[in-house]
């Protein structure tokens, strides 16, 4: 529940701070009753609202604004300084993903080779052939996905796609309407 109140400290003359807050009420309902009773109440103030209690007349708002501005500048500087490390981590992750994909494809190919050589008795008939067809179609689908993912990570320029309506970030695509 969002509330608004005018806060006044008795020992500061003419101090009135209109603040907004969020109140969480914990309610219980006794058995055989239609009424709810408040068992706990938590008042949650945002930082810019809370500072108004101690720094009246807009001073607190200015302090919070300056703090937010300083934190933003600090974050921007650190993001600029650590961008090369992010690139290195992304390249390392892309190489490992490609290696894992190759290992996965090798295991799929071994399964296909076993299937082609036969799993044993062929007298079971069509049920086994249907299962083999299903395994083959799944393996082909997986092979296509892995090959597409490897192709997507090989030529990544972290910019706009040639289509103009998609952006490529590693193996993740953001499609814009």
ZADO-1210 file (C-alpha; in nm, 4 decimals, padded with zeros to 6 digits):
<atoms>
<atom x="00.0000" y="00.0000" z="00.0000" code="UNK" pos="1"/>
<atom x="00.1448" y="00.3408" z="-00.0955" code="UNK" pos="2"/>
<atom x="00.0898" y="00.6209" z="00.1510" code="UNK" pos="3"/>
<atom x="00.1765" y="00.9840" z="00.1857" code="UNK" pos="4"/>
<atom x="00.2388" y="01.1642" z="00.5128" code="UNK" pos="5"/>
<atom x="00.3661" y="01.4969" z="00.6404" code="UNK" pos="6"/>
<atom x="00.6530" y="01.4330" z="00.8784" code="UNK" pos="7"/>
<atom x="00.7399" y="01.6885" z="01.1457" code="UNK" pos="8"/>
<atom x="01.0177" y="01.6811" z="01.4051" code="UNK" pos="9"/>
<atom x="00.9049" y="01.8611" z="01.7190" code="UNK" pos="10"/>
<atom x="01.2438" y="02.0158" z="01.8080" code="UNK" pos="11"/>
<atom x="01.2967" y="02.1738" z="01.4618" code="UNK" pos="12"/>
<atom x="01.0590" y="02.4674" z="01.4263" code="UNK" pos="13"/>
<atom x="00.8606" y="02.5033" z="01.1043" code="UNK" pos="14"/>
<atom x="00.9930" y="02.1713" z="00.9724" code="UNK" pos="15"/>
<atom x="00.7418" y="01.9825" z="00.7619" code="UNK" pos="16"/>
<atom x="00.8489" y="01.7080" z="00.5216" code="UNK" pos="17"/>
<atom x="00.5883" y="01.5587" z="00.2908" code="UNK" pos="18"/>
<atom x="00.7071" y="01.2036" z="00.2169" code="UNK" pos="19"/>
<atom x="00.5703" y="00.8987" z="00.0396" code="UNK" pos="20"/>
<atom x="00.6187" y="00.5465" z="00.1689" code="UNK" pos="21"/>
<atom x="00.5145" y="00.1893" z="00.1120" code="UNK" pos="22"/>
<atom x="00.3490" y="00.0131" z="00.4029" code="UNK" pos="23"/>
<atom x="00.3354" y="-00.3632" z="00.4368" code="UNK" pos="24"/>
<atom x="00.0596" y="-00.4900" z="00.6616" code="UNK" pos="25"/>
<atom x="00.0637" y="-00.8450" z="00.7972" code="UNK" pos="26"/>
<atom x="-00.2950" y="-00.9508" z="00.8539" code="UNK" pos="27"/>
<atom x="-00.4517" y="-01.2444" z="01.0354" code="UNK" pos="28"/>
<atom x="-00.8095" y="-01.3601" z="01.0430" code="UNK" pos="29"/>
<atom x="-00.9316" y="-01.5284" z="01.3590" code="UNK" pos="30"/>
<atom x="-01.1416" y="-01.8411" z="01.3125" code="UNK" pos="31"/>
<atom x="-01.5147" y="-01.7805" z="01.2768" code="UNK" pos="32"/>
<atom x="-01.4621" y="-01.4102" z="01.2006" code="UNK" pos="33"/>
<atom x="-01.4944" y="-01.2008" z="00.8880" code="UNK" pos="34"/>
<atom x="-01.2561" y="-00.9325" z="01.0145" code="UNK" pos="35"/>
<atom x="-00.8809" y="-00.9141" z="00.9596" code="UNK" pos="36"/>
<atom x="-00.6475" y="-00.7829" z="01.2292" code="UNK" pos="37"/>
<atom x="-00.3102" y="-00.6177" z="01.1785" code="UNK" pos="38"/>
<atom x="-00.0357" y="-00.8256" z="01.3419" code="UNK" pos="39"/>
<atom x="00.2638" y="-00.6317" z="01.2037" code="UNK" pos="40"/>
<atom x="00.3330" y="-00.3186" z="01.0030" code="UNK" pos="41"/>
<atom x="00.6489" y="-00.2268" z="00.8096" code="UNK" pos="42"/>
<atom x="00.6970" y="00.1242" z="00.6735" code="UNK" pos="43"/>
<atom x="00.9384" y="00.1320" z="00.3785" code="UNK" pos="44"/>
<atom x="01.0868" y="00.4672" z="00.2757" code="UNK" pos="45"/>
<atom x="01.2972" y="00.5341" z="-00.0316" code="UNK" pos="46"/>
<atom x="01.6368" y="00.6905" z="00.0446" code="UNK" pos="47"/>
<atom x="01.5425" y="01.0326" z="-00.0924" code="UNK" pos="48"/>
<atom x="01.2298" y="01.0314" z="00.1257" code="UNK" pos="49"/>
<atom x="01.4116" y="00.9080" z="00.4369" code="UNK" pos="50"/>
<atom x="01.6815" y="01.1783" z="00.4129" code="UNK" pos="51"/>
<atom x="01.4110" y="01.4454" z="00.4334" code="UNK" pos="52"/>
<atom x="01.3626" y="01.3581" z="00.8012" code="UNK" pos="53"/>
<atom x="01.7130" y="01.4716" z="00.8944" code="UNK" pos="54"/>
<atom x="01.8040" y="01.7234" z="00.6244" code="UNK" pos="55"/>
<atom x="01.5017" y="01.9463" z="00.5653" code="UNK" pos="56"/>
<atom x="01.4299" y="02.2206" z="00.3119" code="UNK" pos="57"/>
<atom x="01.5673" y="02.0371" z="00.0061" code="UNK" pos="58"/>
<atom x="01.9163" y="01.9822" z="00.1490" code="UNK" pos="59"/>
<atom x="01.8582" y="01.6065" z="00.1744" code="UNK" pos="60"/>
<atom x="01.7296" y="01.5891" z="-00.1811" code="UNK" pos="61"/>
<atom x="02.0446" y="01.7645" z="-00.3044" code="UNK" pos="62"/>
<atom x="02.2658" y="01.5227" z="-00.1071" code="UNK" pos="63"/>
<atom x="02.0883" y="01.2187" z="-00.2533" code="UNK" pos="64"/>
<atom x="02.1054" y="01.3645" z="-00.6059" code="UNK" pos="65"/>
<atom x="02.4803" y="01.4313" z="-00.5684" code="UNK" pos="66"/>
<atom x="02.5342" y="01.0799" z="-00.4324" code="UNK" pos="67"/>
<atom x="02.3450" y="00.9234" z="-00.7242" code="UNK" pos="68"/>
<atom x="02.5399" y="01.1347" z="-00.9743" code="UNK" pos="69"/>
<atom x="02.8723" y="01.0337" z="-00.8164" code="UNK" pos="70"/>
<atom x="02.7761" y="00.6643" z="-00.8165" code="UNK" pos="71"/>
<atom x="02.6748" y="00.6866" z="-01.1845" code="UNK" pos="72"/>
<atom x="03.0053" y="00.8466" z="-01.2853" code="UNK" pos="73"/>
<atom x="03.1982" y="00.5861" z="-01.0833" code="UNK" pos="74"/>
<atom x="03.0094" y="00.2994" z="-01.2509" code="UNK" pos="75"/>
<atom x="03.0708" y="00.4439" z="-01.5969" code="UNK" pos="76"/>
<atom x="03.4457" y="00.4783" z="-01.5319" code="UNK" pos="77"/>
<atom x="03.4714" y="00.1213" z="-01.4010" code="UNK" pos="78"/>
<atom x="03.2699" y="-00.0138" z="-01.6937" code="UNK" pos="79"/>
<atom x="03.5094" y="00.1597" z="-01.9350" code="UNK" pos="80"/>
<atom x="03.8196" y="00.0339" z="-01.7504" code="UNK" pos="81"/>
<atom x="03.7028" y="-00.3277" z="-01.7273" code="UNK" pos="82"/>
<atom x="03.5670" y="-00.3617" z="-02.0833" code="UNK" pos="83"/>
<atom x="03.8828" y="-00.5453" z="-02.2064" code="UNK" pos="84"/>
<atom x="03.8419" y="-00.8038" z="-01.9298" code="UNK" pos="85"/>
<atom x="03.4818" y="-00.8586" z="-02.0359" code="UNK" pos="86"/>
<atom x="03.5961" y="-00.9162" z="-02.3942" code="UNK" pos="87"/>
<atom x="03.8593" y="-01.1661" z="-02.2781" code="UNK" pos="88"/>
<atom x="03.6056" y="-01.3571" z="-02.0695" code="UNK" pos="89"/>
<atom x="03.3613" y="-01.3662" z="-02.3616" code="UNK" pos="90"/>
<atom x="03.6254" y="-01.4999" z="-02.6002" code="UNK" pos="91"/>
<atom x="03.7270" y="-01.7661" z="-02.3471" code="UNK" pos="92"/>
<atom x="03.3639" y="-01.8694" z="-02.2989" code="UNK" pos="93"/>
<atom x="03.3068" y="-01.8871" z="-02.6756" code="UNK" pos="94"/>
<atom x="03.6096" y="-02.1143" z="-02.7229" code="UNK" pos="95"/>
<atom x="03.4970" y="-02.3455" z="-02.4417" code="UNK" pos="96"/>
<atom x="03.1448" y="-02.3581" z="-02.5800" code="UNK" pos="97"/>
<atom x="03.2788" y="-02.4625" z="-02.9195" code="UNK" pos="98"/>
<atom x="03.4922" y="-02.7367" z="-02.7589" code="UNK" pos="99"/>
<atom x="03.1955" y="-02.8652" z="-02.5587" code="UNK" pos="100"/>
<atom x="02.9815" y="-02.8669" z="-02.8710" code="UNK" pos="101"/>
<atom x="03.2442" y="-03.0709" z="-03.0575" code="UNK" pos="102"/>
<atom x="03.2632" y="-03.3234" z="-02.7726" code="UNK" pos="103"/>
<atom x="02.8847" y="-03.3493" z="-02.7701" code="UNK" pos="104"/>
<atom x="02.8741" y="-03.4047" z="-03.1439" code="UNK" pos="105"/>
<atom x="03.1389" y="-03.6781" z="-03.1155" code="UNK" pos="106"/>
<atom x="02.9238" y="-03.8612" z="-02.8634" code="UNK" pos="107"/>
<atom x="02.6184" y="-03.8244" z="-03.0889" code="UNK" pos="108"/>
<atom x="02.8175" y="-03.9623" z="-03.3812" code="UNK" pos="109"/>
<atom x="02.9280" y="-04.2617" z="-03.1717" code="UNK" pos="110"/>
<atom x="02.5639" y="-04.3311" z="-03.0909" code="UNK" pos="111"/>
<atom x="02.4795" y="-04.3118" z="-03.4619" code="UNK" pos="112"/>
<atom x="02.7648" y="-04.5507" z="-03.5495" code="UNK" pos="113"/>
<atom x="02.6395" y="-04.8020" z="-03.2942" code="UNK" pos="114"/>
<atom x="02.2917" y="-04.7724" z="-03.4345" code="UNK" pos="115"/>
<atom x="02.4187" y="-04.8228" z="-03.7901" code="UNK" pos="116"/>
<atom x="02.6175" y="-05.1327" z="-03.6876" code="UNK" pos="117"/>
<atom x="02.3156" y="-05.2665" z="-03.5049" code="UNK" pos="118"/>
<atom x="02.2269" y="-05.3003" z="-03.1402" code="UNK" pos="119"/>
<atom x="02.1885" y="-05.6782" z="-03.1446" code="UNK" pos="120"/>
<atom x="01.8952" y="-05.8932" z="-03.2425" code="UNK" pos="121"/>
<atom x="01.7038" y="-05.7604" z="-03.5445" code="UNK" pos="122"/>
<atom x="01.4071" y="-05.9938" z="-03.4941" code="UNK" pos="123"/>
<atom x="01.2114" y="-05.7373" z="-03.2929" code="UNK" pos="124"/>
<atom x="01.1234" y="-05.5638" z="-03.6141" code="UNK" pos="125"/>
<atom x="00.9426" y="-05.2374" z="-03.6731" code="UNK" pos="126"/>
<atom x="00.9446" y="-05.1100" z="-03.3138" code="UNK" pos="127"/>
<atom x="01.3243" y="-05.1097" z="-03.3145" code="UNK" pos="128"/>
<atom x="01.3359" y="-04.9474" z="-03.6583" code="UNK" pos="129"/>
<atom x="01.0962" y="-04.6757" z="-03.5405" code="UNK" pos="130"/>
<atom x="01.3163" y="-04.6142" z="-03.2382" code="UNK" pos="131"/>
<atom x="01.6225" y="-04.5965" z="-03.4622" code="UNK" pos="132"/>
<atom x="01.4494" y="-04.3442" z="-03.6872" code="UNK" pos="133"/>
<atom x="01.3568" y="-04.1348" z="-03.3842" code="UNK" pos="134"/>
<atom x="01.7165" y="-04.1420" z="-03.2558" code="UNK" pos="135"/>
<atom x="01.8438" y="-04.0467" z="-03.5995" code="UNK" pos="136"/>
<atom x="01.6039" y="-03.7519" z="-03.6320" code="UNK" pos="137"/>
<atom x="01.6958" y="-03.6281" z="-03.2829" code="UNK" pos="138"/>
<atom x="02.0669" y="-03.6591" z="-03.3615" code="UNK" pos="139"/>
<atom x="02.0245" y="-03.4665" z="-03.6868" code="UNK" pos="140"/>
<atom x="01.8334" y="-03.1938" z="-03.5065" code="UNK" pos="141"/>
<atom x="02.1030" y="-03.1671" z="-03.2397" code="UNK" pos="142"/>
<atom x="02.3770" y="-03.1628" z="-03.5041" code="UNK" pos="143"/>
<atom x="02.1984" y="-02.8799" z="-03.6858" code="UNK" pos="144"/>
<atom x="02.1590" y="-02.6759" z="-03.3673" code="UNK" pos="145"/>
<atom x="02.5231" y="-02.7207" z="-03.2665" code="UNK" pos="146"/>
<atom x="02.6437" y="-02.6312" z="-03.6159" code="UNK" pos="147"/>
<atom x="02.4204" y="-02.3214" z="-03.6187" code="UNK" pos="148"/>
<atom x="02.5469" y="-02.2174" z="-03.2738" code="UNK" pos="149"/>
<atom x="02.9089" y="-02.2682" z="-03.3837" code="UNK" pos="150"/>
<atom x="02.8462" y="-02.0643" z="-03.6984" code="UNK" pos="151"/>
<atom x="02.6803" y="-01.7907" z="-03.4930" code="UNK" pos="152"/>
<atom x="02.9754" y="-01.7635" z="-03.2528" code="UNK" pos="153"/>
<atom x="03.2449" y="-01.7763" z="-03.5237" code="UNK" pos="154"/>
<atom x="03.1561" y="-01.4536" z="-03.6997" code="UNK" pos="155"/>
<atom x="03.0250" y="-01.2469" z="-03.4105" code="UNK" pos="156"/>
<atom x="03.0959" y="-00.8769" z="-03.4446" code="UNK" pos="157"/>
<atom x="02.8816" y="-00.7695" z="-03.1473" code="UNK" pos="158"/>
<atom x="02.7064" y="-00.5205" z="-03.3705" code="UNK" pos="159"/>
<atom x="02.4115" y="-00.5066" z="-03.6036" code="UNK" pos="160"/>
<atom x="02.3239" y="-00.8042" z="-03.8168" code="UNK" pos="161"/>
<atom x="02.3098" y="-00.7706" z="-04.1942" code="UNK" pos="162"/>
<atom x="01.9306" y="-00.7846" z="-04.1758" code="UNK" pos="163"/>
<atom x="01.9235" y="-00.4601" z="-03.9787" code="UNK" pos="164"/>
<atom x="01.6533" y="-00.5665" z="-03.7323" code="UNK" pos="165"/>
<atom x="01.8605" y="-00.7953" z="-03.5102" code="UNK" pos="166"/>
<atom x="02.1549" y="-00.7489" z="-03.2778" code="UNK" pos="167"/>
<atom x="02.3909" y="-01.0360" z="-03.2027" code="UNK" pos="168"/>
<atom x="02.5516" y="-01.0697" z="-02.8588" code="UNK" pos="169"/>
<atom x="02.7472" y="-01.3967" z="-02.8458" code="UNK" pos="170"/>
<atom x="02.4908" y="-01.6689" z="-02.9017" code="UNK" pos="171"/>
<atom x="02.2044" y="-01.4498" z="-02.7806" code="UNK" pos="172"/>
<atom x="02.0001" y="-01.2492" z="-03.0283" code="UNK" pos="173"/>
<atom x="01.7879" y="-00.9483" z="-02.9520" code="UNK" pos="174"/>
<atom x="01.5182" y="-00.9171" z="-03.2146" code="UNK" pos="175"/>
<atom x="01.3648" y="-00.5749" z="-03.2516" code="UNK" pos="176"/>
<atom x="01.0150" y="-00.5242" z="-03.3929" code="UNK" pos="177"/>
</atoms>
